[in-house]
Amino acid sequence: MRELQDLQQLIDKAVTNLKYPVYPAELYEPIAYILSMGGKRMRPALLLMACDLFGGDVEKALPPALAIEVFHNFTLMHDDIMDNAPLRRGKTTVHEKWNQNAAILSGDVMLIEGYKLMMQVEDRLLRVILDIFNNTAVGVCEGQQLDMDFEVRNDVKIDEYIYMIRLKTAVVLGGALKIGSILGGADMKDAELIAEFGENLGLAFQLQDDIPDVYGSPEKFGKQVGGDIISNKKTYLLIKTLELANTDQKAELNKWIKAEQFDQQEKVEAVTAIYSDLQVRQHAETTMHTYADKAFEALEKINLPEENKQYLRDFADSLMVREY
C-alpha cells in the first residue's frame, strides 16, 4: 500500500500537468491560478487511498481523483466570492485578482472540467460513479447555503449545525472514499461502509477544528485565536453555549454578538469565559469522540484485510491528533 504522502505528491504532480486553453485568458488563467495554490490535496488522495486499499490501479484512478480536486477548488472559488474573502492560502483570491464575473465563470468551467475528468472512468462504472459525484456535489452546495442561512439566525440548533457540516465538509470525504473503493473493486456494501467511515471522521475533524480557534495558541494554530468569536461565526461552541446559558450569561453573550464596535481582545476574553463556565469545550470534545467512534465502528465492518484496516485506523488517528 502506498503512503498517503506519496498519493498527495502524485496528485500534486498530476494537477500541475493539467492543461487548459490559453484563450480566452480571463476564463482559463484563474483555473490554473487557484489550482497552483497547493493545499494538502487530501480529498483526491483519499480517493486514491481507497482504490489502493481494495487492490485497484491507482494510476487509472487519477482522473476521477483530479475531478474531486478540481471540484473542491471550484467550490472554494465561489465560496470566496460569497464571503468576499481577500486571501486564499495567503494569496489574492481570484475575484480580487481578476474580478467577480471572471471568478464566477471560471468556477463554472471548473465544475464542467471536473465532470470531464470523472467521465474517464470505465463505462461499466460510469453511471454509479456519476451518481455518487452528483450527490456529493449537491450536498456541498446545500451545506454552503445552510452555512449562509445560519449567519443571520441566532436560533441554530446543534443537530442543524451537525447536518450542515456533514453536507459542507464530510460528504466530500465520504464521496471520495466511496468512489475510490468502487474503482478498486469493492462491492456496494463495503463502498457505503467506507463512505460512512469518511463522513463520520470528517464530522469529528470539523468539530475538533472549532476548538483551537478559541483555546489554541497562535504559534501552533497558525492564525488569530478568537477569530470565530470576533466574527460571531456559528460554531459548535457558540451554539452549545446559547443552548446551555442561563439568563444572565445569554444576555452577556447577546450583548457581544450584537455589538458593532468593540475591543476585540475584550470580546474574545469575555465570550471565552462564558464558554469555560459552561464547559462547552468538553461538550465539543465528547461529541467529536462520538463521531470518531462511529467512524471506527463502520471501519470494523468493512471486508478488508486487517493490515488495510490498520492503515485506515492510523490515518484516522493522525487526522485527529492536533496540537493547539
PyMOL commands that set and color helices and strands:
alter all, ss='L'
color gray80, all
select helices_A, chain A and resi 4-16+25-35+42-53+62-83+94-97+100-118+123-151+158-183+188-210+212-215+218-221+227-230+236-244+247-258+264-278+280-301+306-320
alter helices_A, ss='H'
color red, helices_A
select strands_A, chain A and resi 87-88+91-92
alter strands_A, ss='S'
color yellow, strands_A
deselect
rebuild
show_as cartoon
